[in-house]
Amino acid sequence: MSETFLKVKENKDLIRSADSKAILNTNLKELNKYRQEREEKLKLKRLSEDSEKMKSDIEEIKSLIKQLIGQK
């Protein structure tokens, strides 16, 4: 079974699957650029989340140290 693709009028780099109606990008350069940008955004998000977790952990450690010092 061969899948049929239709051109998207508004954009020469896009095609639509006649079977699934999915739109596919045929411009590999732009697609790879998009994927790289998406990966960079995910890395930044993870770094930000890690940074916030570390801040929280440091505050907890400081609080525990203050409690230990106060007990003596």
Secondary structure per residue as TSV (DSSP state, phi and psi in degrees):
chain	resnum	aa	ss	phi	psi
A	1	M	-	360.0	122.7
A	2	S	-	-99.1	131.9
A	3	E	-	-83.3	140.5
A	4	T	-	-103.0	137.2
A	5	F	E	-118.8	143.5
A	6	L	E	-118.1	142.6
A	7	K	E	-73.7	144.5
A	8	V	-	-91.2	124.0
A	9	K	T	-60.1	-40.6
A	10	E	T	-73.6	-19.1
A	11	N	-	-148.2	120.2
A	12	K	T	-69.5	-17.2
A	13	D	T	-89.5	-2.2
A	14	L	E	-111.6	143.2
A	15	I	E	-130.5	155.9
A	16	R	E	-118.4	133.8
A	17	S	E	-72.4	127.0
A	18	A	T	-68.6	-27.5
A	19	D	T	-81.0	-54.8
A	20	S	T	-95.5	-11.6
A	21	K	-	69.4	7.5
A	22	A	-	-69.0	144.2
A	23	I	E	-101.2	130.7
A	24	L	E	-119.3	142.4
A	25	N	E	-93.3	126.7
A	26	T	-	-98.8	-3.6
A	27	N	-	-88.5	95.1
A	28	L	H	-64.6	-33.5
A	29	K	H	-61.8	-48.6
A	30	E	H	-67.7	-37.4
A	31	L	H	-63.7	-44.5
A	32	N	H	-65.7	-37.2
A	33	K	H	-62.7	-45.4
A	34	Y	H	-59.5	-46.1
A	35	R	H	-62.3	-41.5
A	36	Q	H	-64.6	-44.7
A	37	E	H	-62.4	-40.9
A	38	R	H	-63.3	-42.6
A	39	E	H	-64.1	-40.2
A	40	E	H	-63.8	-40.1
A	41	K	H	-63.9	-40.7
A	42	L	H	-65.2	-39.4
A	43	K	H	-63.5	-44.2
A	44	L	H	-61.9	-40.4
A	45	K	H	-63.1	-44.4
A	46	R	H	-63.6	-41.2
A	47	L	H	-62.7	-41.6
A	48	S	H	-63.6	-44.5
A	49	E	H	-63.3	-42.2
A	50	D	H	-62.4	-41.5
A	51	S	H	-62.3	-44.5
A	52	E	H	-63.7	-39.7
A	53	K	H	-64.1	-42.4
A	54	M	H	-63.8	-40.8
A	55	K	H	-59.7	-44.7
A	56	S	H	-63.0	-44.4
A	57	D	H	-62.4	-41.2
A	58	I	H	-64.6	-42.4
A	59	E	H	-61.4	-40.4
A	60	E	H	-64.9	-43.1
A	61	I	H	-62.1	-44.4
A	62	K	H	-59.9	-42.5
A	63	S	H	-62.8	-43.4
A	64	L	H	-65.5	-38.9
A	65	I	H	-63.9	-42.8
A	66	K	H	-61.7	-39.5
A	67	Q	H	-63.7	-44.2
A	68	L	H	-63.0	-42.4
A	69	I	H	-66.2	-38.1
A	70	G	H	-68.6	-24.5
A	71	Q	H	-76.1	-20.6
A	72	K	-	-83.4	360.0
